Amino acid sequence: MRILIITPWFPTAEAPQQGLFVYREAVALARSHDVRVLHLDWTGPAEAGSPAGGGFPLARVRLRRSRPLDYLRARRAVRRAAADADVVHTHALTLLIPWAAGRVTRRPWVHSEHWSGLTSPETLSAAERVVAAVLRPALARPDVVVTESSRLTTAVARARSGPIELVPCVVPEVAVRELPSAPPLRLIGIGGLIPRKGPLLAVSALGELRARGTDAELVWVGDGPERAPMIAAAEALSIAGSLRLTGILDPVAVGRELDAAHLLLLPTQGDNFCVVAAEALMHGRPVVSGAQTGAVDYALPPVSRFVADQSGPAYADAVLDLLRTTDGLSADDIAATVADRFSEETVVGALERVYATAVAA
């Protein structure tokens, strides 16, 4: 099958984590299908070529949201690229802007939605809420919409009556390393240092744990505007020496940090699939997360806690409770709770069924 993937997010040299879940899906599909990727890049300069090991051609088109003519360029680029495709597979609500004037191609069309703004509108700015209101009706146009969590399925169903299929993200298998055997308790957070990810809550939880006598430290992988406030909060709690901010790391380095940790602490205020929670479980690390996340679909109660009370003491309680529950479980035991759920074979099989539905529509 000839599959054209169109996405506003895709890894670049400057942002290797950007759209990594789309890249992994493209790699998996390319093992048995003719895949091409069109990156409609609204964020940076256009680049040629494909990430190493992609196994598919990649074209990048530089677009600027503030220039209406760029939307016409996007429509033309899609029409040309889709001319001989069996299926067009778009990603993300913001990519539907070029479709606002009508369907770009008559080819069978599958759309994967990811935007947390649909499920957690309270986290959006006023401008983002306007964008969501304008674009939400466009979700009715694809032949099939793919979601990655049940909470996102519910949100998308408000905008369309056509087929909606839940397909998880690809999460690569890893060699599971045993949990660290000695103190301190190593907590890890992964994600942008933005309010929605809850990094200040993580610092507050760390302070609470240490105040209760738990020898704990927190490593946070990622960067963003909350970096300085995190440092200031740690200093105010006299725990600055127990906080390490790594900045943005490549996937291999992220894996090493997970292997060195006991538990993922992510006080998110809104996520859909939450790739990092799935990755933590694949590494055999239990998860404490905010309750507004799609991870509730796959993180089983024995290896996870989802916190509704957004306070440092509540997260500290959840960490200590989960440590008691998982005492005696090995990393392999924890990883086994999601065995094969996010494998390439599982995801590709599900997408092939979705494509068949779109072709038959």
VOPAGU-2260 file (C-alpha; in pm, 1 decimal, decimal comma):
REM VOPAGU-2260
SITE   aa  ch    i         X         Y         Z
SITE  MET   A    0       0,0       0,0       0,0
SITE  ARG   A    1     121,9     351,7     -84,3
SITE  ILE   A    2      80,0     560,0     230,9
SITE  LEU   A    3     137,5     935,8     242,6
SITE  ILE   A    4     189,5    1061,4     598,8
SITE  ILE   A    5     144,7    1436,5     646,1
SITE  THR   A    6     246,2    1586,2     977,1
SITE  PRO   A    7     325,8    1925,4    1136,7
SITE  TRP   A    8     557,8    1751,0    1385,1
SITE  PHE   A    9     861,3    1546,6    1288,9
SITE  PRO   A   10    1212,2    1511,6    1435,4
SITE  THR   A   11    1475,5    1759,9    1324,5
SITE  ALA   A   12    1840,0    1802,8    1415,4
SITE  GLU   A   13    1741,9    2090,3    1646,1
SITE  ALA   A   14    1442,7    1909,2    1799,3
SITE  PRO   A   15    1503,6    1532,1    1791,7
SITE  GLN   A   16    1203,6    1459,2    2017,2
SITE  GLN   A   17     954,1    1659,4    1811,1
SITE  GLY   A   18     697,4    1424,9    1658,3
SITE  LEU   A   19     903,1    1120,2    1753,9
SITE  PHE   A   20     582,7     915,0    1782,4
SITE  VAL   A   21     498,4     997,3    1417,0
SITE  TYR   A   22     848,3     899,2    1308,6
SITE  ARG   A   23     827,8     565,6    1492,4
SITE  GLU   A   24     492,6     491,5    1330,5
SITE  ALA   A   25     629,7     575,8     984,7
SITE  VAL   A   26     929,9     348,5    1039,1
SITE  ALA   A   27     702,5      62,3    1144,3
SITE  LEU   A   28     471,5     105,0     843,8
SITE  ALA   A   29     765,6     134,0     602,9
SITE  ARG   A   30     876,2    -220,7     686,3
SITE  SER   A   31     583,8    -356,7     482,5
SITE  HIS   A   32     440,4     -61,5     287,8
SITE  ASP   A   33     550,5     215,2      50,6
SITE  VAL   A   34     560,1     511,6     291,2
SITE  ARG   A   35     634,4     876,3     217,7
SITE  VAL   A   36     631,9    1158,3     470,9
SITE  LEU   A   37     543,0    1521,6     401,0
SITE  HIS   A   38     644,7    1744,4     690,7
SITE  LEU   A   39     449,6    2071,7     675,0
SITE  ASP   A   40     685,6    2250,1     911,0
SITE  TRP   A   41     532,3    2554,3    1079,6
SITE  THR   A   42     816,8    2587,2    1330,7
SITE  GLY   A   43    1156,7    2596,3    1163,0
SITE  PRO   A   44    1358,8    2603,3     842,4
SITE  ALA   A   45    1290,9    2333,6     585,4
SITE  GLU   A   46    1542,8    2050,4     576,9
SITE  ALA   A   47    1606,4    1782,0     316,7
SITE  GLY   A   48    1643,9    1411,6     374,1
SITE  SER   A   49    1514,8    1159,8     622,6
SITE  PRO   A   50    1620,6    1083,4     980,1
SITE  ALA   A   51    1875,7     803,8     993,4
SITE  GLY   A   52    1721,5     460,3     952,3
SITE  GLY   A   53    1383,7     591,8     843,5
SITE  GLY   A   54    1353,0     375,2     535,7
SITE  PHE   A   55    1122,6     622,1     358,0
SITE  PRO   A   56    1152,3     948,2     161,7
SITE  LEU   A   57    1085,9    1268,8     353,2
SITE  ALA   A   58     996,0    1611,6     213,5
SITE  ARG   A   59     977,5    1921,0     431,0
SITE  VAL   A   60     784,6    2232,8     333,8
SITE  ARG   A   61     849,3    2547,6     536,1
SITE  LEU   A   62     526,3    2730,4     619,7
SITE  ARG   A   63     441,9    3039,1     824,7
SITE  ARG   A   64     111,6    3055,3    1008,9
SITE  SER   A   65      89,8    3432,7     972,2
SITE  ARG   A   66      93,0    3421,9     590,4
SITE  PRO   A   67    -235,3    3316,4     424,0
SITE  LEU   A   68     -59,0    3229,0      99,0
SITE  ASP   A   69     135,3    2959,6     284,2
SITE  TYR   A   70    -191,0    2772,8     341,6
SITE  LEU   A   71    -241,5    2767,8     -34,5
SITE  ARG   A   72     114,9    2638,0     -71,4
SITE  ALA   A   73      31,0    2363,5     178,1
SITE  ARG   A   74    -280,9    2261,6     -16,5
SITE  ARG   A   75     -82,7    2245,8    -341,2
SITE  ALA   A   76     196,3    2043,7    -175,6
SITE  VAL   A   77     -56,8    1795,0     -36,5
SITE  ARG   A   78    -239,5    1762,9    -368,3
SITE  ARG   A   79      85,1    1689,4    -554,3
SITE  ALA   A   80     212,9    1442,4    -294,9
SITE  ALA   A   81    -121,1    1260,2    -273,9
SITE  ALA   A   82    -161,2    1210,8    -649,1
SITE  ASP   A   83     -65,3     841,5    -644,2
SITE  ALA   A   84    -127,2     755,4    -275,8
SITE  ASP   A   85    -362,2     475,8    -176,1
SITE  VAL   A   86    -419,0     642,3     162,6
SITE  VAL   A   87    -344,7     989,7     298,7
SITE  HIS   A   88    -273,6     988,2     672,7
SITE  THR   A   89    -266,6    1328,6     843,0
SITE  HIS   A   90    -167,1    1406,9    1200,7
SITE  ALA   A   91    -281,4    1672,8    1449,9
SITE  LEU   A   92    -567,6    1921,7    1448,4
SITE  THR   A   93    -349,8    2218,3    1351,1
SITE  LEU   A   94    -259,3    2039,7    1028,4
SITE  LEU   A   95    -624,6    2063,1     925,6
SITE  ILE   A   96    -591,9    2439,3     865,8
SITE  PRO   A   97    -525,3    2383,6     490,4
SITE  TRP   A   98    -845,8    2173,4     483,2
SITE  ALA   A   99   -1057,2    2463,2     613,7
SITE  ALA   A  100   -1150,1    2555,8     256,0
SITE  GLY   A  101   -1254,9    2199,8     176,9
SITE  ARG   A  102   -1106,0    1858,3     121,2
SITE  VAL   A  103    -764,1    1880,1     -45,8
SITE  THR   A  104    -769,0    1536,1    -208,5
SITE  ARG   A  105   -1028,3    1269,8    -285,4
SITE  ARG   A  106    -789,1     993,7    -181,0
SITE  PRO   A  107    -897,2     781,6     118,9
SITE  TRP   A  108    -819,1     994,1     421,7
SITE  VAL   A  109    -722,6     886,7     774,4
SITE  HIS   A  110    -651,5    1146,8    1039,8
SITE  SER   A  111    -471,5    1080,8    1371,0
SITE  GLU   A  112    -555,6    1330,0    1643,9
SITE  HIS   A  113    -321,2    1398,7    1934,8
SITE  TRP   A  114    -390,8    1748,0    2066,0
SITE  SER   A  115    -428,7    1766,3    2443,3
SITE  GLY   A  116    -619,6    2092,2    2396,7
SITE  LEU   A  117    -924,4    1889,8    2292,2
SITE  THR   A  118    -928,1    1693,9    2617,7
SITE  SER   A  119    -791,5    1963,2    2851,8
SITE  PRO   A  120    -926,0    2294,6    2715,7
SITE  GLU   A  121    -862,2    2459,4    3050,9
SITE  THR   A  122    -488,4    2447,2    2973,6
SITE  LEU   A  123    -529,5    2655,0    2653,8
SITE  SER   A  124    -472,4    3024,8    2607,1
SITE  ALA   A  125    -757,7    3240,2    2476,8
SITE  ALA   A  126    -605,5    3235,4    2125,9
SITE  GLU   A  127    -567,5    2856,6    2133,5
SITE  ARG   A  128    -930,7    2816,5    2234,7
SITE  VAL   A  129   -1034,5    3016,5    1929,1
SITE  VAL   A  130    -819,8    2791,0    1707,7
SITE  ALA   A  131    -976,0    2481,3    1864,4
SITE  ALA   A  132   -1328,3    2612,5    1809,0
SITE  VAL   A  133   -1253,4    2692,1    1443,3
SITE  LEU   A  134   -1080,2    2363,0    1362,9
SITE  ARG   A  135   -1288,0    2114,9    1565,3
SITE  PRO   A  136   -1559,2    2084,2    1293,0
SITE  ALA   A  137   -1289,5    1973,0    1045,4
SITE  LEU   A  138   -1264,5    1645,8    1239,4
SITE  ALA   A  139   -1589,9    1543,4    1068,3
SITE  ARG   A  140   -1424,8    1534,1     724,5
SITE  PRO   A  141   -1173,9    1241,8     727,7
SITE  ASP   A  142   -1299,3     895,1     639,5
SITE  VAL   A  143   -1161,6     762,5     969,8
SITE  VAL   A  144   -1017,6     942,7    1272,4
SITE  VAL   A  145    -760,2     762,4    1487,4
SITE  THR   A  146    -720,0     849,2    1854,8
SITE  GLU   A  147    -461,3     724,0    2101,6
SITE  SER   A  148    -669,0     718,8    2422,3
SITE  SER   A  149   -1025,7     672,6    2534,5
SITE  ARG   A  150   -1044,3    1028,2    2670,1
SITE  LEU   A  151    -947,7    1162,1    2327,0
SITE  THR   A  152   -1202,4     934,2    2160,3
SITE  THR   A  153   -1472,7    1093,8    2375,0
SITE  ALA   A  154   -1358,6    1443,6    2280,0
SITE  VAL   A  155   -1340,0    1368,3    1906,1
SITE  ALA   A  156   -1683,2    1202,7    1911,5
SITE  ARG   A  157   -1833,9    1541,1    1994,5
SITE  ALA   A  158   -1719,9    1665,9    1652,4
SITE  ARG   A  159   -1798,7    1372,0    1422,0
SITE  SER   A  160   -2037,6    1082,0    1370,1
SITE  GLY   A  161   -1805,2     880,6    1142,1
SITE  PRO   A  162   -1565,7     600,7    1241,7
SITE  ILE   A  163   -1319,8     661,9    1526,6
SITE  GLU   A  164   -1056,7     397,9    1601,5
SITE  LEU   A  165    -825,7     382,6    1903,7
SITE  VAL   A  166    -468,1     291,9    1809,5
SITE  PRO   A  167    -177,4     336,0    2054,1
SITE  CYS   A  168     159,7     486,8    1972,3
SITE  VAL   A  169     459,1     269,4    1890,7
SITE  VAL   A  170     689,3     237,6    2191,1
SITE  PRO   A  171    1013,9      54,4    2112,4
SITE  GLU   A  172    1102,4    -254,8    2310,3
SITE  VAL   A  173    1402,3    -215,8    2539,6
SITE  ALA   A  174    1630,2    -438,8    2739,7
SITE  VAL   A  175    1481,0    -409,0    3087,9
SITE  ARG   A  176    1732,5    -314,9    3357,1
SITE  GLU   A  177    1668,7    -405,5    3718,3
SITE  LEU   A  178    1560,4    -127,6    3951,9
SITE  PRO   A  179    1839,5      46,5    4144,8
SITE  SER   A  180    1900,3    -142,8    4466,9
SITE  ALA   A  181    2027,6     134,9    4692,9
SITE  PRO   A  182    1908,4     479,3    4808,6
SITE  PRO   A  183    1841,4     752,8    4726,7
SITE  LEU   A  184    1493,7     713,8    4580,2
SITE  ARG   A  185    1540,0     836,2    4223,8
SITE  LEU   A  186    1234,6    1005,6    4071,0
SITE  ILE   A  187    1229,0    1106,8    3705,4
SITE  GLY   A  188    1007,2    1353,2    3521,6
SITE  ILE   A  189    1012,5    1380,0    3141,9
SITE  GLY   A  190     854,0    1653,4    2934,0
SITE  GLY   A  191     862,2    2021,9    2858,1
SITE  LEU   A  192     913,7    2251,3    3156,5
SITE  ILE   A  193     570,3    2405,0    3109,7
SITE  PRO   A  194     283,3    2441,8    3356,6
SITE  ARG   A  195      73,6    2166,4    3194,6
SITE  LYS   A  196     341,6    1905,6    3274,2
SITE  GLY   A  197     348,0    2001,8    3643,2
SITE  PRO   A  198     721,6    2043,8    3707,2
SITE  LEU   A  199     664,8    2276,1    4004,8
SITE  LEU   A  200     432,1    2016,9    4158,1
SITE  ALA   A  201     709,6    1761,1    4115,6
SITE  VAL   A  202     947,8    1987,2    4309,6
SITE  SER   A  203     683,9    2032,8    4578,8
SITE  ALA   A  204     640,6    1654,3    4603,1
SITE  LEU   A  205    1016,9    1610,6    4630,2
SITE  GLY   A  206    1026,6    1862,1    4914,6
SITE  GLU   A  207     743,2    1682,9    5091,4
SITE  LEU   A  208     914,8    1345,4    5059,6
SITE  ARG   A  209    1239,1    1477,3    5199,1
SITE  ALA   A  210    1055,2    1654,8    5482,2
SITE  ARG   A  211     904,7    1316,0    5575,1
SITE  GLY   A  212    1249,7    1162,5    5593,6
SITE  THR   A  213    1267,4     993,6    5252,5
SITE  ASP   A  214    1608,2    1026,4    5088,1
SITE  ALA   A  215    1481,0    1123,4    4741,1
SITE  GLU   A  216    1607,8    1309,8    4439,3
SITE  LEU   A  217    1440,5    1428,7    4119,5
SITE  VAL   A  218    1581,5    1432,3    3767,9
SITE  TRP   A  219    1375,6    1615,6    3505,2
SITE  VAL   A  220    1445,1    1562,3    3134,7
SITE  GLY   A  221    1327,6    1853,4    2921,7
SITE  ASP   A  222    1343,4    2229,4    2904,2
SITE  GLY   A  223    1115,1    2529,5    2894,8
SITE  PRO   A  224    1000,0    2844,4    3076,0
SITE  GLU   A  225     951,6    2669,8    3412,4
SITE  ARG   A  226    1323,3    2597,3    3445,8
SITE  ALA   A  227    1409,0    2904,3    3655,2
SITE  PRO   A  228    1094,9    2875,1    3872,0
SITE  MET   A  229    1181,2    2509,8    3941,5
SITE  ILE   A  230    1529,2    2603,6    4058,1
SITE  ALA   A  231    1389,6    2886,2    4271,0
SITE  ALA   A  232    1129,5    2656,9    4428,4
SITE  ALA   A  233    1394,7    2395,8    4509,1
SITE  GLU   A  234    1616,6    2660,1    4666,9
SITE  ALA   A  235    1326,4    2791,0    4874,5
SITE  LEU   A  236    1268,3    2437,4    5005,6
SITE  SER   A  237    1643,7    2384,0    5063,3
SITE  ILE   A  238    1644,9    2083,9    4827,1
SITE  ALA   A  239    1835,6    2233,3    4532,3
SITE  GLY   A  240    2103,7    1966,5    4570,8
SITE  SER   A  241    1842,3    1696,7    4514,8
SITE  LEU   A  242    1716,3    1838,6    4183,5
SITE  ARG   A  243    1888,7    1786,0    3848,7
SITE  LEU   A  244    1760,1    1937,8    3523,9
SITE  THR   A  245    1916,3    1768,8    3221,1
SITE  GLY   A  246    1767,0    1979,7    2943,7
SITE  ILE   A  247    1653,6    1810,4    2622,4
SITE  LEU   A  248    1812,8    1470,1    2560,2
SITE  ASP   A  249    1808,0    1231,7    2265,8
SITE  PRO   A  250    1604,4     909,1    2303,2
SITE  VAL   A  251    1907,2     696,5    2396,2
SITE  ALA   A  252    2002,6     933,1    2678,5
SITE  VAL   A  253    1640,4     945,2    2797,0
SITE  GLY   A  254    1649,8     565,3    2818,4
SITE  ARG   A  255    1962,4     577,9    3032,5
SITE  GLU   A  256    1796,2     820,2    3272,8
SITE  LEU   A  257    1491,2     592,5    3298,5
SITE  ASP   A  258    1716,1     295,9    3372,3
SITE  ALA   A  259    1877,4     490,7    3657,6
SITE  ALA   A  260    1540,6     582,9    3812,2
SITE  HIS   A  261    1301,9     403,4    4047,9
SITE  LEU   A  262     979,2     572,5    3939,5
SITE  LEU   A  263     831,8     820,7    3689,9
SITE  LEU   A  264     676,4    1126,7    3854,9
SITE  LEU   A  265     473,0    1331,8    3604,0
SITE  PRO   A  266     210,8    1565,0    3758,1
SITE  THR   A  267      56,3    1633,7    3418,1
SITE  GLN   A  268    -254,0    1849,6    3387,7
SITE  GLY   A  269    -349,0    1702,7    3050,4
SITE  ASP   A  270    -200,7    1435,2    2821,6
SITE  ASN   A  271    -357,0    1198,0    2574,8
SITE  PHE   A  272    -146,1     887,1    2512,8
SITE  CYS   A  273     149,0    1007,3    2725,0
SITE  VAL   A  274     440,6     836,9    2552,4
SITE  VAL   A  275     676,7     887,8    2846,2
SITE  ALA   A  276     447,5     692,0    3081,8
SITE  ALA   A  277     439,4     403,2    2834,6
SITE  GLU   A  278     818,0     422,4    2797,2
SITE  ALA   A  279     863,4     417,5    3175,4
SITE  LEU   A  280     653,3     102,1    3205,3
SITE  MET   A  281     843,1     -58,9    2915,7
SITE  HIS   A  282    1160,8      10,9    3114,7
SITE  GLY   A  283    1002,9    -154,5    3418,3
SITE  ARG   A  284     948,2     168,7    3611,1
SITE  PRO   A  285     614,2     235,5    3785,6
SITE  VAL   A  286     428,0     560,3    3720,9
SITE  VAL   A  287     278,0     836,3    3934,7
SITE  SER   A  288      87,9    1081,4    3716,0
SITE  GLY   A  289    -180,2    1344,8    3713,6
SITE  ALA   A  290    -523,7    1193,5    3653,2
SITE  GLN   A  291    -589,2    1383,8    3328,6
SITE  THR   A  292    -398,8    1146,6    3103,1
SITE  GLY   A  293    -457,3     866,8    2855,8
SITE  ALA   A  294    -210,8     654,3    3051,5
SITE  VAL   A  295    -508,9     540,7    3260,5
SITE  ASP   A  296    -596,1     316,1    2961,7
SITE  TYR   A  297    -284,5     100,7    2994,7
SITE  ALA   A  298    -108,6     162,6    3329,0
SITE  LEU   A  299    -255,1    -103,6    3558,4
SITE  PRO   A  300    -333,7     -23,4    3925,2
SITE  PRO   A  301     -54,4    -241,8    4071,7
SITE  VAL   A  302     209,8     -31,7    3892,1
SITE  SER   A  303      56,5     315,9    3876,8
SITE  ARG   A  304    -115,1     592,2    4071,5
SITE  PHE   A  305    -319,0     873,5    3916,1
SITE  VAL   A  306    -353,2    1181,0    4135,9
SITE  ALA   A  307    -654,7    1412,0    4119,2
SITE  ASP   A  308    -549,1    1644,3    4404,9
SITE  GLN   A  309    -287,5    1866,8    4246,8
SITE  SER   A  310     -68,3    1926,7    4549,2
SITE  GLY   A  311     280,6    1826,6    4654,9
SITE  PRO   A  312     160,0    1625,7    4958,4
SITE  ALA   A  313     -88,1    1430,7    4741,4
SITE  TYR   A  314     186,0    1333,1    4497,6
SITE  ALA   A  315     419,6    1240,9    4782,2
SITE  ASP   A  316     144,5    1019,3    4926,9
SITE  ALA   A  317     102,1     850,7    4586,9
SITE  VAL   A  318     475,9     788,8    4549,7
SITE  LEU   A  319     504,5     625,6    4891,4
SITE  ASP   A  320     188,2     419,6    4840,8
SITE  LEU   A  321     306,3     294,7    4501,5
SITE  LEU   A  322     647,0     202,6    4642,3
SITE  ARG   A  323     472,6     -13,3    4903,6
SITE  THR   A  324     253,7    -177,0    4636,8
SITE  THR   A  325     543,8    -254,3    4403,4
SITE  ASP   A  326     775,6    -376,3    4677,6
SITE  GLY   A  327     878,8    -723,3    4567,8
SITE  LEU   A  328     802,9    -664,5    4198,6
SITE  SER   A  329    1097,4    -680,2    3960,8
SITE  ALA   A  330    1145,4    -446,1    3665,9
SITE  ASP   A  331    1052,8    -738,0    3439,5
SITE  ASP   A  332     727,6    -785,5    3634,3
SITE  ILE   A  333     638,5    -419,3    3578,7
SITE  ALA   A  334     730,9    -425,8    3208,8
SITE  ALA   A  335     521,3    -739,0    3159,1
SITE  THR   A  336     205,2    -540,2    3238,0
SITE  VAL   A  337     230,6    -371,9    2895,3
SITE  ALA   A  338     391,6    -657,9    2700,6
SITE  ASP   A  339     332,7    -626,4    2323,7
SITE  ARG   A  340      70,3    -355,2    2374,5
SITE  PHE   A  341     274,5     -90,6    2187,8
SITE  SER   A  342     478,8    -310,6    1954,3
SITE  GLU   A  343     527,0    -227,0    1586,8
SITE  GLU   A  344     329,6    -537,9    1492,8
SITE  THR   A  345      34,3    -439,3    1712,5
SITE  VAL   A  346      19,6     -80,3    1585,5
SITE  VAL   A  347      74,6    -163,1    1216,8
SITE  GLY   A  348    -193,0    -433,7    1229,6
SITE  ALA   A  349    -439,9    -186,4    1378,4
SITE  LEU   A  350    -355,2      81,7    1120,9
SITE  GLU   A  351    -390,0    -162,7     832,3
SITE  ARG   A  352    -744,4    -232,2     949,4
SITE  VAL   A  353    -809,7     142,2     969,6
SITE  TYR   A  354    -676,9     195,9     616,8
SITE  ALA   A  355    -902,3     -82,3     485,9
SITE  THR   A  356   -1201,4      95,9     642,0
SITE  ALA   A  357   -1100,1     425,5     480,2
SITE  VAL   A  358   -1053,2     267,1     137,6
SITE  ALA   A  359   -1394,7     104,7     161,0
SITE  ALA   A  360   -1567,6     429,3     268,3
